[in-house]
């Protein structure tokens, strides 16, 4: 990923926060025949001091057959993003030397993948995903809400995957290359659209 120094995000807490807040990511894998892309919700865990990403796919998805265990993969997590109009920049009135751009926050994760079909592992994964994503519900759904044995009958229909993380790279393009007056203009312009990007840009001032 092309990432000028001023846009590099190296704060571990912020990188992990984006992964947790925007867990629906793009998994990119490569086989002898082609590049494959899948879109999955992931969960970030630390196991024995090592960070991993976990998810699952439908067993009908041939990914687990086409990609060998320990193959290198990439996962892309897209955070907030917004179009930035030149009209936001006060310097437009002074020089006119401004152009449109796009602000965004993104995390790329590289690692080695393995596929898992052990029922107890899958059950733990589903429980963790459920707890994570139901946490904000007024009445969280629980696996125990299903009929007895229902979840266990569903497990053979999925395959788990775990990625041992080797590298996490973040890019926060938040108008850092603009003078403060233009950053303030971006915040003002974005606030009219009620976006989280305004707060991110404000954090750069």
C-alpha positions, 0 to 999 in steps of 0.5 A, a space after each residue: 500500500 502506498 503510504 506517505 509518512 504523514 499518513 502512516 498510522 502506527 498507533 496499535 490501539 487505533 489500528 485494533 480499534 478500526 478492526 473491531 469497529 469495522 470487522 467486515 473485511 476483504 480477504 484476498 488470497 492467491 492460488 496457482 490459477 487466480 486471485 480470489 476475494 471474499 468478504 467476511 466478518 472477522 474477529 481479532 484475538 490474542 492467543 498465547 501472545 500472538 495476534 490472529 484473525 478468525 472467521 468462517 466461510 460456508 463449506 460450499 465455498 471452495 476457498 478452503 480447498 483452493 488455498 493451502 494451509 500456511 498460504 500468505 493472505 491479506 485482509 483489508 479493513 475499510 474504516 470511515 471514508 468521505 469525499 472532500 470537496 475543494 469548497 471546504 478549503 478557505 484557500 480556494 478563495 485565495 488561490 483556487 489551487 485546490 482539487 477534490 480528494 478522498 479522506 479515509 482510514 484503512 488497515 491492511 493485515 498480512 499473515 498465514 492462513 489455516 482452515 479448521 473444521 473441528 466442531 469445538 473450535 467452530 462452536 467457540 468462534 461462533 460464540 465469540 462472534 455472536 457475543 461481539 456483534 450482539 453486545 450493542 443490541 438491547 436484547 442480545 441474541 444468544 445461541 441458546 435461543 435456538 432449539 436444542 442441538 440446532 447449532 451443532 447440526 449447522 456446524 458441518 456447513 461451515 469451515 473456520 479460518 485463522 490467520 496468524 498475523 505477521 504485519 499490520 499496516 494502517 493509513 489514516 488520510 485525514 487532510 494532514 497535508 493541508 494547512 490548519 485553516 483548510 483542516 478547519 474548513 474540512 471539519 466544518 464542511 463534514 459536520 454538515 453531513 454528520 459524519 465521523 470523518 469530521 472528528 477524525 480530521 479534527 484530531 489532526 489539528 
